[in-house]
């Protein structure tokens, strides 16, 4: 690619067109990389930030050979919306040799909204599982108590995993042990997030639970004092 080609009227027009479309927007490229090794397959979700019209231009046209550049510029000038721009960026990135799995490009606002929606669905599923396991309603005092029981269960499980860690090398790989431990820690984080949501979204329910726990703790202290006085 020559400097003359880069600075041609069509190229400059395309650059201005991209600049107008991008504005102050930031984009995110989300994709999946599939690692395969001797029958073992792992899917990793990755995210790359795309900022500014120069970055977008670099992806869409700058590194193309002169043979394909006029068509790329013509295609750029046909892009009329940010949504279509995201599609074009995604196609350009998906054509790379490194691409191994599903890919999407979206604005920062769309990316954050999608991540929040995914997180909400995951927490809703986790809350439903807890409610089913302890036979209670999600919006109940029993459910909050069940969440704390789950936290203890996950904690005890990780204590056991630490003891099982001594068996690494005897049929258990470090990767397998680490995946299991991290998954349990992730479950704990989910429960904490559920409790945080209840604390914010259901303040009256949380206040009732706090009051109940204070009464229980007070009764426990009274019982302990009575037992000590009888000794």
C-alpha positions in Angstrom: 0.0 0.0 0.0 1.4 3.4 -1.0 1.1 6.8 0.7 -0.7 8.0 -2.4 -3.3 5.3 -2.1 -3.8 5.9 1.6 -4.3 9.6 0.9 -6.5 9.3 -2.1 -9.8 11.2 -2.2 -11.9 8.0 -1.8 -9.8 6.9 1.2 -10.0 10.3 2.9 -13.8 10.3 2.3 -14.0 6.8 3.8 -11.9 7.9 6.8 -14.2 10.9 7.4 -17.2 8.6 7.1 -15.9 6.2 9.7 -15.0 9.1 12.0 -18.6 10.4 11.8 -20.0 6.9 12.5 -17.7 6.1 15.4 -18.0 9.5 17.1 -17.1 8.9 20.8 -18.2 5.3 20.7 -16.1 2.5 22.1 -16.6 -1.1 20.8 -15.9 -4.5 22.2 -15.0 -7.6 20.3 -16.2 -10.7 22.1 -15.0 -14.1 20.7 -14.3 -17.7 21.7 -10.9 -19.3 21.3 -10.9 -23.1 21.3 -7.7 -24.8 22.5 -7.3 -28.4 21.6 -4.4 -30.6 22.7 -4.3 -34.4 22.5 -8.1 -34.9 22.7 -8.5 -32.1 25.3 -10.6 -29.2 24.3 -11.1 -25.9 26.1 -13.2 -22.9 25.1 -12.0 -19.5 26.4 -14.1 -16.4 26.1 -12.0 -13.3 25.2 -12.7 -9.6 24.9 -10.8 -6.9 23.0 -11.5 -3.2 23.3 -11.7 -1.1 20.1 -11.4 2.6 20.6 -11.5 5.5 18.1 -12.0 5.8 14.4 -8.3 5.2 13.7 -8.5 1.7 15.3 -11.7 1.0 13.3 -10.0 2.1 10.1 -7.0 -0.1 10.8 -9.3 -3.1 11.1 -11.4 -2.4 8.0 -9.1 -1.1 5.4 -5.6 0.0 6.3 -3.8 -3.3 6.0 -5.5 -4.5 2.8 -3.5 -4.9 -0.4 -4.1 -2.4 -3.2 -6.0 -5.0 -5.1 -8.8 -5.2 -2.5 -8.6 -1.7 -1.1 -11.0 0.0 -3.5 -13.7 -2.5 -2.8 -13.1 -2.2 0.9 -13.4 1.6 0.7 -16.6 1.3 -1.4 -18.0 -1.1 1.2 -17.1 1.3 4.0 -19.0 4.2 2.3 -22.1 2.0 2.2 -22.2 1.6 6.0 -25.0 3.8 7.3 -25.5 2.8 11.0 -23.4 1.9 14.0 -25.0 -1.5 14.0 -23.9 -2.1 10.4 -20.4 -0.8 11.3 -20.3 -3.4 14.1 -21.2 -6.1 11.6 -18.4 -5.0 9.3 -15.8 -4.9 12.0 -16.9 -8.4 13.1 -16.6 -9.8 9.6 -13.1 -8.2 9.2 -11.9 -9.7 12.5 -13.5 -13.1 11.9 -11.6 -13.4 8.7 -8.3 -13.5 10.6 -6.4 -16.7 10.9 -6.6 -16.6 14.7 -10.4 -16.8 14.8 -11.6 -20.1 16.2 -15.1 -19.6 17.5 -18.2 -17.4 17.6 -17.6 -13.7 17.5 -19.5 -10.5 18.0 -18.7 -6.7 17.9 -20.9 -4.3 19.8 -20.8 -0.9 21.4 -19.6 -0.5 25.0 -23.2 0.1 26.1 -24.5 -3.0 24.3 -21.6 -5.0 25.7 -22.3 -4.0 29.3 -26.0 -4.5 28.9 -25.5 -8.0 27.5 -23.0 -8.9 30.3 -25.4 -7.7 33.0 -28.3 -9.7 31.4 -26.1 -12.8 31.2 -25.1 -12.3 34.9 -28.7 -11.8 35.9 -29.8 -15.0 34.2 -27.0 -16.9 35.8 -27.9 -15.6 39.3 -31.6 -16.3 38.7 -30.8 -19.9 37.8 -28.5 -20.3 40.9 -31.2 -18.8 43.1 -33.8 -21.2 41.7 -31.5 -24.1 42.4 -31.1 -23.0 46.0 -34.8 -22.5 46.4 -35.5 -26.0 45.1 -32.8 -27.6 47.2 -34.1 -26.1 50.4 -37.8 -26.1 49.4 -38.5 -22.4 49.9 -39.5 -19.3 48.0 -36.7 -17.0 46.7 -38.3 -13.9 48.4 -38.4 -15.4 51.9 -36.5 -15.4 55.1 -35.9 -19.1 54.7 -34.2 -18.5 51.4 -31.7 -16.0 52.9 -30.9 -18.6 55.6 -30.5 -21.2 52.8 -28.0 -19.0 51.0 -25.8 -18.8 54.2 -26.0 -22.6 54.5 -24.8 -22.9 50.9 -21.9 -20.6 51.7 -20.9 -23.0 54.5 -21.4 -26.0 52.2 -19.1 -24.5 49.5 -16.5 -23.6 52.2 -16.5 -27.1 53.6 -16.1 -28.5 50.1 -13.0 -26.4 49.4 -11.5 -27.4 52.7 -11.9 -31.0 51.5 -10.4 -30.1 48.1 -7.3 -28.6 49.9 -6.9 -31.9 51.7 -7.4 -33.8 48.4 -4.8 -31.6 46.8 -2.2 -33.9 48.4 -3.3 -36.5 45.8 -2.2 -34.4 42.9 0.0 -36.6 40.8 -1.8 -39.7 41.8 -4.6 -39.8 39.2 -5.5 -36.1 39.7 -3.8 -33.3 37.7 -3.3 -29.9 39.0 -5.5 -28.5 36.2 -8.4 -30.7 37.3 -8.0 -29.8 40.9 -7.7 -26.1 40.1 -10.8 -26.1 37.9 -12.8 -27.7 40.6 -11.6 -25.4 43.3 -12.2 -22.3 41.1 -15.7 -23.5 40.2 -16.6 -23.8 43.9 -15.2 -20.3 44.5 -17.3 -19.1 41.6 -20.4 -20.7 43.2 -19.6 -18.8 46.4 -19.3 -15.6 44.5 -22.7 -16.2 42.9 -24.4 -16.7 46.3 -22.8 -13.5 47.7 -24.1 -11.6 44.6 -27.6 -13.1 45.2 -27.5 -11.9 48.8 -26.3 -8.4 47.7 -29.2 -8.3 45.3 -31.7 -9.2 48.0 -30.2 -6.6 50.3 -30.7 -3.9 47.7 -34.0 -5.1 46.0 -35.8 -6.3 49.0 -34.9 -4.0 51.9 -37.9 -4.9 54.0 -37.2 -8.6 53.7 -33.6 -8.1 54.6 -34.5 -5.9 57.6 -36.8 -8.7 58.8 -34.0 -11.3 58.4 -31.6 -9.0 60.3 -34.1 -8.5 63.1 -34.7 -12.3 63.3 -31.0 -13.0 63.5 -30.5 -10.4 66.2 -33.3 -12.1 68.3 -31.8 -15.5 67.7 -28.4 -14.3 68.8 -29.8 -12.7 71.8 -31.6 -15.9 72.8 -28.4 -17.9 72.3 -26.6 -15.5 74.6 -29.3 -15.8 77.2 -29.3 -19.6 77.0 -25.5 -19.6 77.3 -25.6 -17.3 80.4 -28.2 -19.6 82.0 -26.1 -22.7 81.4 -23.1 -21.1 82.9 -25.0 -20.0 86.0 -26.2 -23.5 86.5 -22.7 -24.9 86.5 
